[in-house]
């Protein structure tokens, strides 16, 4: 190796080292210049109660119309051909009911929801099927981002049949809630009728009918249960258009991108420490999520490039009040 090349490598190594030192310095200091660990020093949470996991398969003998767990090869090769093999919303309803009834603990949904509660049900609507003038955060056809081998990948969103069953259970079996709200902030579509939505847009994540989920729409679910005998209010809140709160409880509309008040500090009840993964000054929080009494998460069991599998952790996505930070449109986490 020539002396000139060795010299260049030396300066490259020195420069890379300085960049790494700068990054470490950034990680270790926040705006208040208080040192923060790169990762939590340790989890010292108080021991919690044991979780209850209930699993009900489509072949459960207690179901009125059990179905095999396996899928024939013809449907594996072409998921669009499996219309006749798909479970109906009635079959899914029975499975959800049995799973919820298997939980006889003090923390079951029947015991947790109290009279007069406002219950928010949070699904995952990462995208929605394509339609005329559908807005996408990435400049692509919305549904085309969720494909597998050229086929639509329905598994990236929460099954509407499950959402429907949970809401029906809350009304018919639990019955204590005052209000039940489906709340989510979609990533690749904007809500019909809003100022940032193309007036020619055909549908959105709430109004579109989802073919693999018994062709249900969220509006269908609301219409089915809004006139229930219990008098429980059933509605939708789009978190992308929800008011948000600062630490003093002041409320701001979604169109306000420069709130005057400070964000709500990040709680640290378990003493794990606020790390570089978080905003040390806190966050502005959805008014709906702040004021509701109970929050029920219904995630999709899906894979991810980084953690491998997301489940409930992905539910934070869609709750971030990006409008408070002048962020670009779409889900933020």
C-alpha positions in Angstrom: 0.0 0.0 0.0 1.4 3.4 -1.0 2.1 6.2 1.6 -0.6 8.3 0.0 -3.2 5.6 0.3 -2.2 4.9 3.9 -2.6 8.6 4.7 -6.1 8.7 3.2 -7.1 5.6 5.2 -5.7 7.2 8.4 -7.8 10.4 7.8 -10.8 8.3 7.0 -10.5 6.4 10.2 -10.0 9.6 12.2 -13.1 11.2 10.6 -15.2 8.1 11.2 -14.2 8.0 14.8 -15.1 11.7 15.3 -18.5 11.1 13.7 -19.1 8.2 16.1 -18.1 10.3 19.1 -20.5 13.0 18.0 -23.4 10.5 17.7 -22.7 9.1 21.1 -22.6 12.7 22.5 -26.0 13.3 20.9 -27.4 10.1 22.3 -26.2 11.0 25.8 -27.7 14.5 26.0 -31.2 15.9 25.7 -32.3 19.5 25.3 -32.0 20.2 29.0 -28.4 18.8 28.8 -29.3 16.0 31.2 -27.5 12.7 30.4 -29.7 9.9 29.2 -28.7 6.3 28.7 -28.6 4.8 25.3 -30.8 2.0 26.6 -32.7 1.6 29.9 -30.4 0.5 32.7 -32.8 -2.2 33.8 -36.5 -3.0 34.2 -37.6 -2.7 37.8 -41.3 -2.9 37.3 -43.4 -4.2 40.1 -44.6 -7.8 39.5 -47.9 -7.7 37.6 -50.7 -10.2 37.5 -50.5 -13.1 35.2 -51.9 -12.6 31.8 -54.6 -14.8 30.5 -54.2 -16.1 27.0 -57.2 -17.8 25.3 -56.9 -19.5 21.9 -59.9 -20.7 20.0 -59.4 -22.4 16.6 -61.9 -22.5 13.8 -62.2 -26.3 14.3 -63.3 -25.9 17.9 -66.1 -28.5 18.4 -68.2 -26.0 20.4 -68.7 -23.9 17.3 -71.9 -24.3 15.4 -70.0 -24.5 12.1 -66.4 -25.6 12.8 -64.0 -25.3 9.9 -60.6 -27.0 9.3 -57.5 -25.2 10.4 -55.6 -26.1 7.2 -56.1 -24.4 3.9 -56.1 -26.4 0.7 -53.2 -25.9 -1.7 -55.3 -24.2 -4.3 -56.1 -21.4 -1.9 -52.5 -21.1 -0.7 -51.3 -20.6 -4.3 -53.9 -18.0 -5.1 -55.5 -16.4 -2.0 -58.1 -14.6 -4.3 -59.8 -18.0 -5.0 -60.6 -18.7 -1.3 -63.9 -16.9 -1.1 -65.8 -20.0 -0.4 -63.2 -21.2 2.2 -63.2 -17.9 4.2 -64.8 -17.9 7.6 -68.0 -15.9 7.9 -68.5 -13.1 10.4 -70.8 -15.4 12.4 -68.1 -18.0 12.7 -65.5 -15.4 13.8 -68.1 -14.0 16.3 -68.5 -17.4 18.0 -64.7 -17.8 18.2 -64.3 -14.4 19.8 -67.1 -14.9 22.2 -65.6 -18.2 23.4 -62.1 -16.8 23.7 -63.5 -13.9 25.9 -65.6 -16.2 28.0 -62.6 -18.5 28.7 -61.1 -15.6 30.7 -62.7 -16.0 34.1 -60.1 -13.9 35.9 -60.7 -10.6 37.7 -59.2 -8.8 34.8 -61.6 -10.2 32.2 -63.3 -7.7 29.9 -66.5 -8.3 31.8 -64.9 -7.1 35.0 -62.7 -4.4 33.7 -65.4 -2.4 31.9 -67.5 -0.5 34.4 -70.9 1.2 34.2 -70.7 4.5 32.3 -67.3 3.8 30.8 -66.2 5.3 27.5 -64.5 2.3 25.8 -62.2 2.9 22.8 -61.5 0.0 20.5 -58.2 0.4 18.6 -57.7 -1.7 15.4 -54.8 -1.5 12.9 -55.8 0.1 9.6 -52.4 0.5 8.0 -53.8 1.0 4.6 -57.0 0.3 2.6 -57.9 -1.1 -0.8 -57.2 1.1 -3.8 -59.8 3.4 -5.1 -60.2 6.6 -7.1 -58.0 9.4 -5.9 -56.9 7.5 -2.7 -54.2 9.5 -0.9 -51.1 7.7 0.0 -48.3 8.8 2.2 -45.7 7.3 -0.1 -47.0 8.4 -3.5 -48.0 4.9 -4.4 -51.2 3.0 -4.8 -52.2 2.3 -1.2 -53.1 -1.3 -1.3 -50.2 -2.2 -3.7 -47.8 -1.7 -0.8 -49.2 -4.6 1.1 -48.7 -7.4 -1.5 -47.1 -10.8 -1.3 -46.0 -12.4 -4.6 -48.3 -9.9 -6.4 -51.3 -10.8 -4.2 -53.0 -8.5 -1.7 -51.7 -9.1 1.8 -54.8 -8.8 3.9 -53.0 -9.8 7.1 -51.4 -6.4 7.6 -54.7 -4.9 8.9 -57.0 -6.0 11.8 -59.8 -8.3 10.7 -63.0 -6.4 10.8 -64.9 -9.5 11.7 -63.0 -9.6 15.0 -63.6 -5.9 15.6 -67.3 -6.4 15.0 -67.5 -9.4 17.4 -65.7 -7.5 20.2 -68.2 -4.5 19.9 -71.1 -6.9 19.8 -69.8 -8.6 22.9 -69.3 -5.3 24.7 -73.0 -4.5 24.0 -74.7 -7.8 24.4 -72.6 -9.7 27.0 -70.9 -6.9 29.0 -73.3 -4.0 28.5 -71.9 -1.5 31.0 -70.3 0.9 28.6 -71.8 4.4 28.0 -70.0 4.8 24.7 -68.0 2.5 22.4 -65.6 4.2 19.9 -63.5 2.7 17.1 -60.4 4.9 16.9 -57.5 4.8 14.5 -55.2 7.1 12.5 -54.8 5.6 9.0 -51.4 5.8 7.2 -52.2 5.8 3.5 -55.6 7.4 3.2 -57.3 10.6 4.3 -60.8 10.8 5.6 -63.6 11.7 3.2 -64.9 15.2 3.5 -61.8 16.7 5.2 -60.0 19.7 3.9 -56.9 17.7 3.1 -58.8 15.1 1.1 -59.4 15.1 -2.6 -63.1 15.8 -3.1 -63.2 13.1 -5.8 -61.8 10.5 -3.5 -63.8 7.3 -3.8 -63.6 5.9 -0.3 -61.4 5.8 2.9 -60.5 3.2 5.4 -63.8 3.6 7.2 -66.2 3.4 4.3 -64.4 0.9 2.0 -65.7 -2.7 2.0 -63.0 -5.3 2.7 -63.6 -8.4 0.5 -61.8 -11.0 2.7 -63.5 -9.8 5.9 -67.0 -10.7 4.8 -67.0 -7.5 2.7 -67.6 -5.5 5.9 -66.8 -1.8 6.3 -66.3 0.0 9.6 -69.4 2.1 8.7 -71.3 -1.1 8.4 -70.3 -2.1 11.9 -71.4 1.3 13.3 -74.7 1.1 11.5 -75.4 -2.4 12.8 -75.0 -1.5 16.4 -75.7 2.3 16.8 -79.4 1.6 17.6 -78.8 -1.1 20.2 -81.3 -1.8 23.0 -78.8 -0.8 25.7 -78.7 2.8 24.4 -74.9 2.6 24.1 -73.4 5.2 21.7 -71.3 3.5 19.0 -69.1 5.7 16.8 -65.8 6.3 15.0 -63.0 8.8 15.8 -60.3 9.3 13.2 -57.2 10.0 15.3 -55.6 11.9 12.4 -58.3 14.5 12.9 -58.6 14.3 16.6 -58.0 17.2 19.0 -54.8 16.9 21.0 -53.9 18.0 24.5 -50.9 19.7 26.1 -49.7 19.1 29.7 -52.0 21.8 31.1 -55.1 20.2 29.4 -55.4 22.8 26.7 -57.0 21.4 23.6 -55.9 22.1 20.0 -57.6 21.1 16.7 -55.7 19.0 14.2 -55.2 22.0 12.0 -53.1 23.7 14.6 -49.5 22.7 13.9 -47.9 25.1 16.5 -49.4 24.5 19.9 -48.5 27.2 22.5 -48.4 24.8 25.5 -45.8 22.2 26.4 -46.3 18.5 25.7 -47.2 16.0 28.3 -44.1 14.6 30.1 -43.3 10.9 29.6 -44.3 8.9 32.7 -41.7 6.6 34.1 -43.5 4.6 36.8 -41.1 1.7 36.7 -37.9 3.7 36.9 -36.5 2.5 33.6 -35.3 5.9 32.6 -36.2 8.0 29.6 -33.9 6.9 26.8 -32.9 8.3 23.4 -35.8 6.3 21.9 -38.2 8.8 23.5 -38.9 12.5 23.5 -37.6 13.7 26.9 -40.0 16.7 26.9 -43.0 14.4 26.3 -45.8 14.2 23.8 -49.0 15.9 22.7 -51.7 13.3 23.2 -55.0 12.5 21.5 -57.9 13.9 23.4 -59.9 10.7 22.7 -57.2 8.4 24.0 -56.6 10.6 27.0 -60.2 11.0 28.0 -61.5 7.4 27.4 -62.0 5.2 30.4 -60.9 1.9 28.8 -58.8 1.1 25.7 -59.0 -2.2 24.0 -56.3 -3.0 21.5 -57.1 -5.4 18.6 -53.8 -5.7 16.7 -52.9 -7.8 13.7 -50.4 -10.6 14.3 -48.0 -9.6 11.6 -44.3 -9.7 10.8 -41.9 -6.8 10.6 -38.4 -6.2 9.2 -36.9 -5.1 12.5 -38.5 -6.8 15.5 -39.7 -9.8 13.5 -43.3 -9.6 14.8 -45.2 -6.7 16.1 -48.6 -7.5 17.7 -49.7 -4.9 20.2 -46.5 -2.8 20.0 -47.5 -1.7 16.5 -50.7 -0.3 18.0 -48.8 2.8 19.0 -48.6 3.6 15.4 -51.7 5.6 14.4 -51.9 7.3 17.8 -49.1 9.9 17.3 -50.4 13.4 17.1 -48.2 14.3 14.1 -50.2 17.5 13.3 -48.7 19.0 16.5 -45.2 18.7 15.1 -45.9 19.9 11.5 -45.2 16.4 10.4 -46.0 15.0 7.0 -49.2 13.2 6.5 -49.6 9.6 7.5 -49.2 7.4 10.5 -46.3 8.3 12.9 -45.0 6.2 15.7 
